[in-house]
């Protein structure tokens, strides 16, 4: 991965927000402390204990301050605030106190909170009661939870993200702890439909009752890749569009136009839920900004199914095969710690430009972008701290951020994933995205990596060179 143009903070608008991101599920730990209820993904915490943010948040705020970071994206754990997920069952004051203390600590140190309301940790009680995202009951319960957050924290929180990576949760996360033996091919689309309605309902609650006085903004964070046609035939280009539609357009099209992408409607037909006129009115325009999580890209070509093959689920429904190389040449260098990520910074620029052209140039924050490195007990801490490859990754992606700004993309900020080497779903601690190494054998002590110095120098206006 070659270093591209050296950048400086002065290459970006003075009000452009640089920040760092994390999530409650991946950092907080303490799943059974402070009155927290269980979530459907808690087995990740129990099997690979997270990094004790619940107890060490003041230390971590100082890590942010030491980097001169002025914006921190974190999530609130729904079951820590409302143990059963249902507001009518009561709130957990200890949980409210924790987030009040965290927000106050951030503000006292000059750090602006960006708060995600739902980052995968669905209260287990809702999964048990009505199968969670598969029920329209989710919409009301999520809205009530969101409204509680607006009322409680909105005097200090001015940037709200309703749901993180809805595509990931709709395809994979909704079924965690789900007691249904079969998985109908309609389930991801039902889950996504309820996510969209829950998002829009929460936005309506914020706009109707809180935004006029609190003067904040609200949006959603979607995951995206750039899909390049493998060949020059129209079928390859159509495959790239379908891949986009089934990953990102699935959620952005309803929010911008009030309906699902044409490709999804044509392929799925009656398996795709529909919006009523009232729902369409609520969904359309239900965002002040779009959050974008970008890590990698793919080539695409059409997937041909035989006459005996009927699409049976999300992957086959797209009629797309994604590939990581063309003519034997990878789309980008494979990340050292995670074989699904191929470094392709150009893709971030293409996604940003596509959002401008296809979705009426919305306000955008890049809410996640980061590099994974391999992590295991055989790698010495001193070695792990020398993360020049992460510095190159960030520098190269920021080059395309700057290019997108010059092309008129309405981009307002960039958040690095992540503050710490936290637990990654499906990988535990075998990889690390963090700017800080966490020593599990020494009271979870935080060690700043080389990228911390680079980021601090960049933000303060010094050279961003990796040397």
Beta strands, then each sheet from edge to edge (+ up, - down):
strand 1: 17-21
strand 2: 71-75
strand 3: 112-118
strand 4: 159-164
strand 5: 217-224
strand 6: 227-229
strand 7: 289-294
strand 8: 298-302
strand 9: 320-323
strand 10: 325-326
strand 11: 329-330
strand 12: 333-334
strand 13: 342-343
strand 14: 364-368
strand 15: 373-374
strand 16: 411-417
strand 17: 431-432
strand 18: 436-439
strand 19: 445-448
sheet 1: 1+ 2+ 3+ 4+ 5+ 7+ 14+ 16+ 1+
sheet 2: 6+ 8+ 9-
sheet 3: 10+ 11-
sheet 4: 12+ 13-
sheet 5: 15+ 17-
sheet 6: 18+ 19-
end
